[in-house]
Amino acid sequence: MRCSPLLLKRQMTPFLTFLCCLLFAMPGCSLIKIHEQTKLVESVGFIKGNIKLTSDQQGAVIVLQFRDKKGIPVLERHVIASEKGDFLFSVGPGKYYIAAFIDVNNDGLYQQEEHGNYHGLPSKIDVAPKQTVTIGSITIDREVHKPDTEIKPIVKIRAVWKNIGKVAALDDPRFSRDNYELGLWRPVDFLDQAEGGLFFLQEYQKGKIPVLLVHGVNGGPADWEKVIESLDKRFFQPWVLYYPSGLRLDMISDYLVEAVSRLQHKYAFTEFNVIAHSMGGLVARSFVKKYIEHAAENSKRLRLVMTVNSPMAGMPAAAAGIRQSPIVIPSWRDVEPDSAFLQGIHAWNWPPEIPYHLVFSFTDEESGDGVVPLQSQVPLKLQLESIRMYAFNNDHVGTLNDNNFIDLLNRILKDNIKK
């Protein structure tokens, strides 16, 4: 099926035209799957709480989330509590248990001598669609608390959590263009098939500064191929975030905070850089906000952040898509101008101690880069927060392969190395 002529008559941006063409070209079964997965993503709720410590043990506090499946607790994931003891899980509707322990030996696994506790006896936590459940505080004291009846959990953790720090090559089949598209339209299938994660491109190398690359909508790690090839491997190691771009952006930035926190816990690196393209710029700003809220000292670890051709003020095309499309991709709701997500990240002020570089692009034919309008790439607040702005006469994706941009990026990275 071709794009509806009626839709194309409505002064749509190239980006919205592209999305609608994809949508209306899909067979009925695909549309049903997209609709089902959109409903699933939109039904996500949250469990949040706090850990109070009276134990004399030292170490990161790891919080565990179990799903109750017919009376059997299934361990699905864990997070590292913030310096204030706060934690948050995004979960689907269901019943859950929460536990926590002090990771004394820094291996990420519970040992019998490590102090820990459950929420309740443990007690089940019921989460309805879109509900946020606050369970209050779990106290970890000088005892090892165990439930009255022995619990033997099943471990069933999604690959995206196992892929934090996993080594992969850029030609890995998971990094295919087909999977990028799958991540936009069917993010749940993406997590099953392409997995996603925060990948290393070689084994971790102590002393080399990580450069964390964040792709945009309908994108993936291969978008950064030329940038990755250009990095001076004497000083830098590239990491790539790989996520389904149809997810809500808070879910993606929550994952990134947890992934970076785990890698810090494991490798104790003291500095890294973040470079983000397109919608990834919104993910990056949300990440920085949450990362510093997780631990104030984290602001000293971020050497610099750069956004490239990012819709920092939102996309009018996303608002049009929400109004006109029979199926609304969840991430559109966050990219819509004046969305709650955008209001949240812009009400927050960028920390002056973290250098922010703002890159934008334009073409001769467009008032922007052909995808993101110029006024969205450079809103006044971000102009004032950035230490420098850079303009390129190129299109939305072309800038990442522009030799002038690549030379500039490498010069900025090297100039920012601690003396």
QUIRAKA-V253733 format. One record per residue. N is the residue number from 1. RES is the residue in one letter. OMEGA is omega as a letter, one per 40 degrees, with the letter a starting at -180 (* if undefined). Layout:
BEGIN
N;RES;OMEGA
N;RES;OMEGA
END
This chain:
BEGIN
1;M;i
2;R;i
3;C;i
4;S;i
5;P;a
6;L;i
7;L;a
8;L;i
9;K;a
10;R;i
11;Q;a
12;M;i
13;T;i
14;P;a
15;F;a
16;L;i
17;T;i
18;F;a
19;L;a
20;C;i
21;C;i
22;L;a
23;L;a
24;F;i
25;A;a
26;M;i
27;P;a
28;G;a
29;C;i
30;S;i
31;L;i
32;I;i
33;K;i
34;I;a
35;H;a
36;E;a
37;Q;i
38;T;i
39;K;a
40;L;i
41;V;a
42;E;a
43;S;a
44;V;i
45;G;a
46;F;i
47;I;i
48;K;a
49;G;a
50;N;i
51;I;i
52;K;a
53;L;i
54;T;i
55;S;i
56;D;i
57;Q;a
58;Q;i
59;G;i
60;A;i
61;V;a
62;I;a
63;V;a
64;L;i
65;Q;i
66;F;i
67;R;i
68;D;i
69;K;a
70;K;i
71;G;a
72;I;i
73;P;i
74;V;i
75;L;a
76;E;a
77;R;i
78;H;i
79;V;i
80;I;a
81;A;i
82;S;a
83;E;i
84;K;i
85;G;a
86;D;i
87;F;a
88;L;i
89;F;i
90;S;a
91;V;i
92;G;i
93;P;i
94;G;a
95;K;a
96;Y;i
97;Y;i
98;I;i
99;A;a
100;A;i
101;F;i
102;I;a
103;D;a
104;V;a
105;N;i
106;N;i
107;D;i
108;G;a
109;L;a
110;Y;i
111;Q;a
112;Q;a
113;E;a
114;E;a
115;H;a
116;G;a
117;N;i
118;Y;i
119;H;a
120;G;a
121;L;e
122;P;a
123;S;i
124;K;i
125;I;i
126;D;i
127;V;i
128;A;i
129;P;i
130;K;a
131;Q;i
132;T;a
133;V;i
134;T;a
135;I;i
136;G;a
137;S;i
138;I;a
139;T;i
140;I;a
141;D;a
142;R;i
143;E;i
144;V;a
145;H;i
146;K;i
147;P;a
148;D;i
149;T;a
150;E;i
151;I;i
152;K;a
153;P;i
154;I;i
155;V;i
156;K;a
157;I;i
158;R;a
159;A;a
160;V;i
161;W;i
162;K;a
163;N;i
164;I;a
165;G;i
166;K;a
167;V;i
168;A;i
169;A;a
170;L;i
171;D;i
172;D;a
173;P;i
174;R;a
175;F;a
176;S;i
177;R;i
178;D;i
179;N;i
180;Y;a
181;E;i
182;L;a
183;G;i
184;L;a
185;W;a
186;R;a
187;P;i
188;V;i
189;D;i
190;F;a
191;L;i
192;D;a
193;Q;a
194;A;i
195;E;a
196;G;i
197;G;i
198;L;a
199;F;i
200;F;i
201;L;i
202;Q;i
203;E;i
204;Y;a
205;Q;a
206;K;i
207;G;i
208;K;a
209;I;i
210;P;i
211;V;a
212;L;a
213;L;a
214;V;a
215;H;a
216;G;a
217;V;i
218;N;a
219;G;a
220;G;a
221;P;a
222;A;i
223;D;a
224;W;a
225;E;a
226;K;i
227;V;a
228;I;i
229;E;a
230;S;a
231;L;i
232;D;a
233;K;i
234;R;a
235;F;a
236;F;i
237;Q;a
238;P;i
239;W;a
240;V;i
241;L;a
242;Y;a
243;Y;i
244;P;a
245;S;i
246;G;a
247;L;i
248;R;a
249;L;i
250;D;i
251;M;a
252;I;a
253;S;i
254;D;i
255;Y;a
256;L;i
257;V;a
258;E;a
259;A;i
260;V;i
261;S;i
262;R;a
263;L;i
264;Q;i
265;H;a
266;K;a
267;Y;i
268;A;i
269;F;a
270;T;a
271;E;i
272;F;a
273;N;i
274;V;i
275;I;a
276;A;a
277;H;i
278;S;i
279;M;i
280;G;i
281;G;i
282;L;i
283;V;a
284;A;i
285;R;i
286;S;i
287;F;a
288;V;i
289;K;a
290;K;a
291;Y;i
292;I;i
293;E;i
294;H;i
295;A;a
296;A;a
297;E;a
298;N;i
299;S;i
300;K;a
301;R;a
302;L;a
303;R;i
304;L;i
305;V;i
306;M;i
307;T;a
308;V;i
309;N;a
310;S;i
311;P;a
312;M;i
313;A;i
314;G;a
315;M;i
316;P;i
317;A;i
318;A;i
319;A;i
320;A;i
321;G;i
322;I;a
323;R;a
324;Q;a
325;S;i
326;P;i
327;I;a
328;V;i
329;I;a
330;P;a
331;S;i
332;W;a
333;R;a
334;D;a
335;V;i
336;E;i
337;P;i
338;D;i
339;S;i
340;A;i
341;F;a
342;L;i
343;Q;a
344;G;a
345;I;i
346;H;i
347;A;i
348;W;a
349;N;a
350;W;a
351;P;a
352;P;a
353;E;i
354;I;i
355;P;i
356;Y;i
357;H;a
358;L;i
359;V;i
360;F;a
361;S;i
362;F;i
363;T;a
364;D;a
365;E;a
366;E;i
367;S;a
368;G;a
369;D;a
370;G;i
371;V;a
372;V;i
373;P;a
374;L;a
375;Q;i
376;S;i
377;Q;a
378;V;i
379;P;a
380;L;a
381;K;a
382;L;i
383;Q;a
384;L;a
385;E;a
386;S;i
387;I;i
388;R;i
389;M;a
390;Y;a
391;A;i
392;F;i
393;N;a
394;N;a
395;D;a
396;H;a
397;V;a
398;G;a
399;T;a
400;L;i
401;N;a
402;D;a
403;N;i
404;N;i
405;F;a
406;I;i
407;D;i
408;L;a
409;L;a
410;N;i
411;R;i
412;I;i
413;L;a
414;K;i
415;D;a
416;N;i
417;I;i
418;K;i
419;K;*
END
